[in-house]
Amino acid sequence: MIPAVPPIVVSRPLLFGLLAVGAIGAVALEPPHSSFAAGFAAGAGSVFVISFMKRAGGESGSAPPPPEDSSR
């Protein structure tokens, strides 16, 4: 069985930049390349939105409890 690979952390500004470049390319380029750029922007945009959804659902808004001191 293939071992699990941990997820790669990608910054949101990088994803937003890729989204912007793809959207501009979709508008500015000729048809074969504009279709690729539009798909690229859609993929980067969906990952950008999912990163916000995952962050909002995973955080409870409070700090984790402090570790118990076992030396007492």
N, C-alpha and C positions, 0 to 999 in steps of 0.2 A: 504494500500500500504506500502511496506517496505521502510523505509527511506534510502537515499543514504549514503553509507559509504565512507569516504574520503580515497584516495589511501594511501598505506603504502610506506614510503620512505625507500628504501633499498640501501645501498651503493654499488657502482660499484666494489670495491675490494672484497666484500663479494660474489657478483655474479660471478666474475672472479674465485674466489676460488672454488665455487661450480661447475663451469664449468670444472676446472682443475681436481678436485676430481672425477667427473663423467667420464671424458675422461680417466683418469688413471685406474679407476675401470673397464671401458669397455674393456681395453686392458688386464688387469692383472687377472680378475676374470673368473670363469668358465661360460659356456653359460647361464644358467638361470639368474645368477646375472649380467653378462656382458650386457645383453639386457636391464635390468633395469637401469644400470649405464649409458648406452648409451642414453637412453631416458631422464634420469635425466640431462645429459650434454647438450642434445639438447634443453631441456626446459630452463635451466639456460642460455645457450648461446643466445637463441632467446630473452629472457628478457633483457640480457646484451646489445644486438644490438638495441633493441627497446628503451632502456633508452637513448642511444646516439642519436637516430633519434628524439625522443621526445624533448630532450634538444636542439638540433640544430634547430628544427623548432619553438620552443616556444620563443627563445631569438632573439631579434632584434639587439643586439650588442650595444645598447645605454641604458643609465640609464633612469629610468622613470622621467617624469617632476616633479619638486618640487611642493609640495602642495601650493595652493594659500593662501595668507594671507588675511583673511577676516576682520582684525582688523582696516584697514585703512578707 
